[in-house]
Amino acid sequence: MKNTLLNYLFIAIMLFLGVVNAKAQTNDSIMGFWKTYDDQTNQPAAIVQISEKNGLFSGVVTKLLDPSALPTCEKCTDARKGKPVVGMEILTGLKKNADSYAGGQILDPDDGEIYRATVRLIDQGNKLDLRAYIGIPLLGRSQTWIRER
């Protein structure tokens, strides 16, 4: 009986350590759900889900959090013009480079502009530092997205 109880305790501890380890590993990637913030108000704007396919990372808006946000991308100049923002791929083509992800683009549905994008994880993978720019990264703007649990 005592041996059985110790075995169950050992299994429980190992399962707990496995869950903690798995959680830590998921914070090493940009994949997951991220809360974005409005540049002017600093209020939550949307939830973006980042996923990976064939080594490229992309992000899709899954929910709008800003009640004043337009539900469609009226200022887009490509095939996304007039399309719903929820379900729209706004982040495309990111590739992992050492400690960052680069080579991608991001669409700002508010102004319809498409910017080059680089991202990196900060705060033990709980935050994403996104740099959007035209030309060189020095001439751009940064946002911090917060990982959703």
MITORNU-765557 format. One line per 2 residues: number of its first residue (from 1); their letters; for each residue z, y, x of C-alpha. Coordinates in nm, 2 decimals, m for minus. Layout:
N
NUM	a	Z Y X  ...
! end
This chain:
149
1	mk	0.00 0.00 0.00  0.10 0.24 0.28
3	nt	m0.22 0.16 0.47  m0.44 0.22 0.16
5	ll	m0.27 0.56 0.10  m0.35 0.65 0.47
7	ny	m0.71 0.54 0.43  m0.75 0.76 0.12
9	lf	m0.59 1.05 0.30  m0.82 1.00 0.60
11	ia	m1.13 0.99 0.37  m1.02 1.30 0.18
13	im	m0.97 1.49 0.51  m1.31 1.38 0.64
15	lf	m1.48 1.48 0.32  m1.31 1.82 0.33
17	lg	m1.42 1.88 0.69  m1.77 1.77 0.60
19	vv	m1.78 2.03 0.32  m1.65 2.30 0.55
21	na	m1.90 2.21 0.82  m2.19 2.21 0.57
23	ka	m2.09 2.55 0.44  m2.08 2.69 0.79
25	qt	m2.43 2.55 0.86  m2.58 2.71 0.55
27	nd	m2.47 3.05 0.68  m2.69 3.00 0.99
29	si	m3.00 3.05 0.78  m3.14 3.33 0.57
31	mg	m3.21 3.08 0.29  m3.01 3.14 m0.02
33	fw	m2.93 3.42 m0.28  m2.88 3.78 m0.17
35	kt	m2.76 4.08 m0.35  m2.97 4.39 m0.27
37	yd	m2.85 4.75 m0.30  m3.03 5.08 m0.41
39	dq	m3.09 5.31 m0.11  m2.99 5.63 m0.30
41	tn	m2.69 5.51 m0.52  m2.57 5.21 m0.30
43	qp	m2.53 5.03 m0.63  m2.63 4.66 m0.67
45	aa	m3.01 4.65 m0.75  m3.12 4.28 m0.76
47	iv	m3.07 3.92 m0.66  m3.33 3.79 m0.42
49	qi	m3.37 3.42 m0.34  m3.50 3.35 0.01
51	se	m3.66 3.01 0.07  m3.86 2.84 0.35
53	kn	m4.20 2.66 0.33  m4.38 2.54 0.64
55	gl	m4.17 2.76 0.87  m4.23 3.08 0.68
57	fs	m3.95 3.25 0.48  m4.01 3.44 0.16
59	gv	m3.80 3.61 m0.11  m3.83 3.62 m0.49
61	vt	m3.64 3.85 m0.72  m3.44 3.63 m0.96
63	kl	m3.24 3.90 m1.14  m3.24 4.27 m1.18
65	ld	m2.89 4.42 m1.16  m2.98 4.79 m1.20
67	ps	m3.01 4.87 m1.57  m3.23 5.17 m1.49
69	al	m3.48 4.96 m1.28  m3.83 4.93 m1.42
71	pt	m3.89 4.57 m1.53  m4.25 4.58 m1.41
73	ce	m4.40 4.70 m1.08  m4.60 5.00 m1.21
75	kc	m4.65 5.16 m0.86  m4.78 4.84 m0.70
77	td	m5.13 4.87 m0.57  m5.21 4.50 m0.53
79	ar	m5.23 4.20 m0.77  m4.86 4.26 m0.86
81	kg	m4.94 4.59 m1.04  m4.79 4.58 m1.39
83	kp	m4.63 4.24 m1.33  m4.26 4.16 m1.40
85	vv	m4.03 4.23 m1.10  m3.82 3.92 m1.19
87	gm	m4.00 3.63 m1.05  m4.20 3.85 m0.81
89	ei	m4.23 3.76 m0.44  m4.13 4.07 m0.26
91	lt	m4.06 3.93 0.09  m4.32 3.72 0.27
93	gl	m4.42 3.58 0.60  m4.09 3.59 0.80
95	kk	m4.07 3.35 1.10  m3.76 3.26 1.29
97	na	m3.74 3.41 1.64  m3.42 3.32 1.83
99	ds	m3.15 3.52 1.64  m3.38 3.71 1.40
101	ya	m3.67 3.67 1.16  m3.98 3.88 1.21
103	gg	m4.35 3.91 1.13  m4.30 3.95 0.76
105	qi	m4.36 4.21 0.49  m4.15 4.35 0.21
107	ld	m4.26 4.52 m0.11  m4.04 4.80 m0.26
109	pd	m4.11 4.76 m0.63  m3.97 5.11 m0.69
111	dg	m4.25 5.29 m0.49  m4.51 5.01 m0.46
113	ei	m4.51 5.04 m0.08  m4.54 4.74 0.14
115	yr	m4.35 4.76 0.47  m4.33 4.54 0.78
117	at	m3.99 4.36 0.78  m3.75 4.20 1.03
119	vr	m3.42 4.05 0.93  m3.11 3.91 1.11
121	li	m2.79 3.76 0.99  m2.47 3.95 1.06
123	dq	m2.10 3.90 0.97  m2.11 3.52 1.03
125	gn	m2.41 3.49 0.80  m2.25 3.66 0.50
127	kl	m2.48 3.97 0.54  m2.84 4.02 0.61
129	dl	m2.96 4.32 0.80  m3.31 4.40 0.68
131	ra	m3.53 4.66 0.87  m3.84 4.78 0.67
133	yi	m4.09 5.00 0.86  m4.44 5.12 0.89
135	gi	m4.58 5.11 1.25  m4.28 5.06 1.47
137	pl	m3.92 4.95 1.37  m3.79 5.29 1.50
139	lg	m3.97 5.46 1.21  m3.81 5.27 0.92
141	rs	m3.50 5.22 0.72  m3.24 4.95 0.71
143	qt	m3.06 4.78 0.43  m2.77 4.53 0.42
145	wi	m2.79 4.25 0.17  m2.48 4.05 0.08
147	re	m2.50 3.67 0.04  m2.42 3.55 m0.31
149	r	m2.20 3.23 m0.34
! end
